[in-house]
């Protein structure tokens, strides 16, 4: 029964991390469009867009690493997932303040950025869910000693 439980947990984590990876690559594409346009126009890259690409890249790499079953057993996984949640919330706040109230009025670039803001929020919520799930998984599957003597492994 324990093997079935562990493998079903891994499948659920794998699905979550695959979705996180896909959304991170989506954000790279959404924000990378403006960075590419700035680079072709000989403009300097805006730090806000660079931050978005860095957060999305970190998220994509982390999601791929989390697909390795051994990595999920490390105690640092919930902590790093929480850091990713904070980075995504900061990104949502940064671009949300710029684009949530903006009126696109036929401007496809503004509409694209409004959509990107909601993808940022979705990413943040998925990382929060992943943090809670990883912490719960670690808590319930950690090695524990018996209550009275402390010698037996539970």
Secondary structure, 3 states (H helix, E strand, C coil): CHHHHHHHHHHHHHHHHHHHHHHHHHHHHHHHHHHHHHHHCCCCCCHHHHHHHHHHHHHHHHHHHCCCCCHHHCCHHHHHHHHHHHHHHHHHHHHHHHHCCCCCCCCHHHHHHHHHHHHHHHHHHHHHHHHHHHHHHHHHHCCCECCCCCCCEC
